[in-house]
Amino acid sequence: MKEFVDSPFLGEFARALTADLGAASGGEFPCRPVMARTVENSTVLGRFTGAIGLPQIREFREALFSLIMENMEKVILDFETASLTPTAVGVLMAFASSIRGNDKRMYLYRASRQIRDLLRELELTPFLYFLETEDDVLTALAV
């Protein structure tokens, strides 16, 4: 993740945050994570839904970190029905960086097309692990 920290992405993140601030409007946080744990594999699954932008950033960050409160080694995030702004992607990457430093691994499961396109545009896909099917999840559990 050091490559991410040293990358020009941080400048992109700052510009995206400014854009999000300009577009921010109030609203409820619709994407509380649904958590499922498999203790024998030290894995937690968090499912997020809805649009995650600047008004939800603090709660999104808290929801992400709530997934690792029980010393799980693997975090699988299901974003099939979620959309992220560049600011939310910045929070997601900061989360990925922090857990990687603690020998944990994060996977994105069923990331929506919008999320994949945004990550590709920001050149962040090399830093992430993607899972597409339930078989992929089972393989990740075995690793």
C-alpha positions as CSV (number, residue, x, y, z in Angstrom):
1,M,0.0,0.0,0.0
2,K,3.0,2.3,0.3
3,E,2.7,2.8,-3.5
4,F,-0.8,4.2,-2.9
5,V,0.3,6.6,-0.2
6,D,3.1,7.9,-2.4
7,S,0.8,8.2,-5.5
8,P,-0.7,11.2,-7.1
9,F,-4.1,9.8,-6.1
10,L,-4.0,11.9,-2.9
11,G,-4.2,15.1,-5.1
12,E,-7.1,13.5,-7.0
13,F,-8.8,12.7,-3.7
14,A,-8.5,16.3,-2.5
15,R,-10.1,17.6,-5.8
16,A,-12.8,15.0,-5.5
17,L,-13.5,16.0,-1.9
18,T,-13.9,19.6,-3.0
19,A,-16.3,18.6,-5.7
20,D,-18.3,16.5,-3.2
21,L,-18.4,19.4,-0.8
22,G,-19.9,21.5,-3.5
23,A,-22.6,18.9,-4.3
24,A,-23.3,17.8,-0.7
25,S,-26.9,17.8,0.5
26,G,-28.3,16.4,3.7
27,G,-29.6,12.9,3.9
28,E,-29.8,9.7,5.8
29,F,-27.1,7.1,5.7
30,P,-28.8,4.2,3.8
31,C,-25.9,1.7,3.9
32,R,-25.5,0.2,7.3
33,P,-23.4,-2.9,6.8
34,V,-25.0,-6.3,7.2
35,M,-22.4,-8.4,8.9
36,A,-21.9,-12.2,8.7
37,R,-19.0,-13.8,10.4
38,T,-17.3,-17.1,9.8
39,V,-15.2,-17.4,12.9
40,E,-13.4,-20.6,11.9
41,N,-11.9,-18.7,8.9
42,S,-11.4,-15.4,10.7
43,T,-13.5,-13.7,8.1
44,V,-16.2,-11.0,8.2
45,L,-18.6,-10.1,5.4
46,G,-20.0,-6.6,5.2
47,R,-22.7,-5.7,2.7
48,F,-23.3,-2.1,1.7
49,T,-26.2,-0.7,-0.3
50,G,-27.1,2.7,-1.6
51,A,-25.2,5.8,-2.6
52,I,-22.2,6.6,-0.4
53,G,-21.0,10.2,-0.7
54,L,-19.9,13.1,1.5
55,P,-22.9,13.3,3.7
56,Q,-22.3,9.6,4.7
57,I,-18.5,9.6,4.9
58,R,-18.2,9.6,8.7
59,E,-20.7,6.8,9.1
60,F,-19.2,4.9,6.2
61,R,-15.8,5.0,7.9
62,E,-17.3,3.9,11.2
63,A,-19.2,1.1,9.5
64,L,-16.0,-0.1,7.8
65,F,-14.0,-0.1,11.0
66,S,-16.8,-1.8,12.9
67,L,-16.2,-4.9,10.7
68,I,-12.8,-5.5,12.1
69,M,-13.5,-5.1,15.8
70,E,-13.3,-8.8,16.5
71,N,-9.8,-9.5,15.2
72,M,-10.9,-10.9,11.9
73,E,-8.1,-11.6,9.4
74,K,-10.2,-11.1,6.2
75,V,-12.8,-8.5,5.4
76,I,-15.1,-9.1,2.4
77,L,-17.1,-6.1,1.3
78,D,-20.1,-6.7,-0.9
79,F,-20.9,-3.6,-2.9
80,E,-23.3,-5.1,-5.5
81,T,-26.0,-2.5,-4.9
82,A,-23.8,0.4,-3.8
83,S,-22.3,3.4,-5.5
84,L,-19.3,5.4,-4.2
85,T,-18.1,8.9,-4.9
86,P,-14.4,9.6,-5.2
87,T,-14.4,10.7,-1.6
88,A,-15.9,7.4,-0.4
89,V,-13.2,5.6,-2.5
90,G,-10.6,7.6,-0.6
91,V,-12.1,6.4,2.7
92,L,-12.2,2.8,1.4
93,M,-8.5,3.0,0.3
94,A,-7.5,4.5,3.7
95,F,-9.3,1.5,5.4
96,A,-7.6,-0.9,3.1
97,S,-4.2,0.6,3.9
98,S,-4.9,0.5,7.6
99,I,-5.9,-3.1,7.7
100,R,-3.2,-4.2,5.4
101,G,-0.7,-2.8,7.9
102,N,-2.2,-5.1,10.5
103,D,-1.8,-8.2,8.3
104,K,-5.4,-8.3,7.3
105,R,-6.8,-8.6,3.8
106,M,-9.7,-6.8,2.2
107,Y,-11.7,-8.2,-0.8
108,L,-14.4,-6.4,-2.8
109,Y,-17.2,-8.8,-3.7
110,R,-19.6,-8.1,-6.5
111,A,-18.4,-4.5,-6.9
112,S,-20.9,-2.6,-9.0
113,R,-19.9,-1.4,-12.5
114,Q,-19.9,2.2,-11.2
115,I,-17.4,1.3,-8.5
116,R,-15.2,-0.8,-10.8
117,D,-15.2,2.0,-13.4
118,L,-14.2,4.6,-10.8
119,L,-11.4,2.4,-9.4
120,R,-10.1,1.8,-12.9
121,E,-10.2,5.5,-13.8
122,L,-8.3,6.3,-10.6
123,E,-5.9,3.5,-11.4
124,L,-6.5,1.8,-8.0
125,T,-7.5,-1.7,-9.2
126,P,-3.9,-3.1,-8.8
127,F,-4.2,-2.4,-5.0
128,L,-7.4,-4.4,-4.5
129,Y,-8.6,-8.0,-4.6
130,F,-11.9,-8.6,-6.4
131,L,-14.3,-11.5,-6.0
132,E,-17.1,-12.1,-8.5
133,T,-18.8,-15.4,-7.6
134,E,-19.5,-17.5,-4.5
135,D,-16.7,-19.8,-5.6
136,D,-14.3,-16.9,-5.5
137,V,-15.5,-16.2,-1.9
138,L,-14.9,-19.9,-0.9
139,T,-11.4,-19.7,-2.4
140,A,-10.7,-16.5,-0.5
141,L,-11.8,-18.2,2.7
142,A,-9.4,-21.1,2.1
143,V,-6.4,-18.8,1.6
